Amino acid sequence: MAEPETRAQARGVRYARELEGHLTWLETFSGTALGVLAVASGIYTYLGVSSLLDDEGAMSAFAAIAYSVAVSVGIFVFWSYLMRLFPAVRTARARAGLLGAMGLGSIAIVAMSSWLNAAALAGSAAVEQHLAKTVQDYQGALERAHEVALSAQALERDVSRVRQSFEDLSEQEATGNLSGLAGRGAVFRVLRQKAAELAALEAQITSQTALVEGAFGEGNQILSRMRALTVEPGPVEARAVEFSEQAVRLAGLITQLRQLSVAPLVERAAQDLAASVVLPELDASTEADRGAQGATITSVLEVLAQRATTLERAAQAVMALPPPAETTYTPISSADAVILYARNFVPSWAGAIAIDLLPAVLVFILAITQGAIRRGREGAAIEDTLTLAELRAALAALSEIEQTPGMRRAPEATEGTPAAPPESAPEDERRVTPLKPT
C-alpha cells in the first residue's frame, strides 16, 4: 500500500506545483488589472459626482476629484486585502467572517460608487425618460380636461330641449290649446320668461365651445414641443429648462379647461329655473277664466320643476366625472433619474456594479486554486515537496553555516586519545603551560 500512496502523493505534488506556476504568472499582472478597474470606476464616479454638483468652479472640481480618488483607492485596497487573505485562511469560521466582510464592503462600494457610475453611464437617458413620462402624464391630464369640458358642452342639447318645450307650450297657449284662453296672457308670459332664460344659458354654453377648442389646440401644440425636447440632440440640462417652461404653460391651459366647464353654471341655472318665477297678474275677464289661468300656471310650474330637476341631475353627472390628475413637472438630476427608472436601465446598472464587484470573482478563483494546492500537498513529506530551486537554496544555506567560524562541529575523539581543541578556539586558549623544574 505504501507504493501506491507514494505515487498518488507524487501526482498531487506535481499538480500543486503546476497550479503554483500558474498563480505565479498571474500575479505578475493581477495588481495592475485591479488598479485599472479601480481607476475606471473612479473616472465614472467623477462624472457622476460632477452631475450632482451645481457649482462649476474649481472647488467643486477638486471635490469631485478627491471623492473619485478616494473611491479608487478604497476599491483597490479592499479587494487587495481579500485577494491575499481569503485564499490563505483555512477554517470555516475565518472564511465566514471574511465573506461577511466582503458582503459589507460590496454594499459600501455600491452605495458610494456604483450608483454614480450608473448615473454617468445612463444619466442623460434617464432624464430623457423622466421627460417622456412627464409628457405622457400631461397628455393624459389635457385629454381628460378636454373630455370633461366637452361633456359639459353637451349639456347645451339638454338646455335646448327644455327651452324648446317651453316655447312649444307658449305657442299652444297663444292659440288657446293650453288654458283654453287664446292670446298672450299670464300663462304665455310665464312660459316665455323661462324660455328666454334657457335661451340665454344656451347662448352662453355655445360661446364656450370656441374657447374650449382653442385651449385644447394650444395644449396639443405645447405637447408637441415637449415631445421634441425629449429627443432633440444636445445637453439634456438645457432642454430640461425649456421643457420646464412649456410644462408651466401647459399646466395653465389644463386649469383653464377645467374652468371652462359649464356644468356648475347649468346646475345653478337649473336650481333657479323653478325657484325664481315671477308670476304675472291673472288678466282674464271672468273669475272662471282666472281660475283656469291659475290652474294652468300651477301645472306649468310643476312641469318647470320636473324639467329643472332633470337638467340639474345632468349637470351633476358631468360634475361627478373624475377630474384630470394633478400633474407637475419636477426637475430631477441624472443620478436621481437613474435610481427612479432603474428597471429601464438594467444593463447600465449591471455594468456599473460589475466594474466594482468583478474582483470578487478573482477572490473566489484564488481561494479555489489555493485549496486545490493544499489538497495536492496533503500527506507528502517535506523532502517530496521541495523543488530543485528550493533544494539548491537549502544546500547553499547549509554550506554558509558550515563555513561560519564557531558553527562547525569538532570531530569526535577516539578512546584513549585526548580530544583536539576546536579550530575556532582562540590562540591563547590553546597554549600549553610550561612545566616547573624539580
Secondary structure, DSSP 8 states (H G I E B T S, - for coil): -HHHHHHHHHHHHHHHHHHHHHHHHHHHHHHHHHHHHHHHHHHHHHHHHHHH-S--SHHHHHHHHHHHHHHHHHHHHHHHHHHHHTTT--SHHHHHHHHHHHHHHHHHHIIIIIHHHHHHHHHHHHHHHHHHHHHHHHHHHHHHHHHHHHHHHTHHHHHHHHHHHHHHHHHHHHTTSSSS--SS-HHHHHHHHHHHHHHHHHHHHHHHHHHHHHHHHHHHHHHHHHHHHHH-SS-HHHHHHHHHHHHHHHHHHHHHHHHT--HHHHHHHHHHHHH---------SSHHHHHHHHHHHHHHHHHHHHHHHHHHHHHHHHHTS------------HHHHHHHTGGGGHHHHHHHHHHHHTHHHHHHHHHHHHHHHHHHHTT--HHHH--HHHHHHHHHHHHHHHHSTT-S------TTS-----TTS-GGGS--------
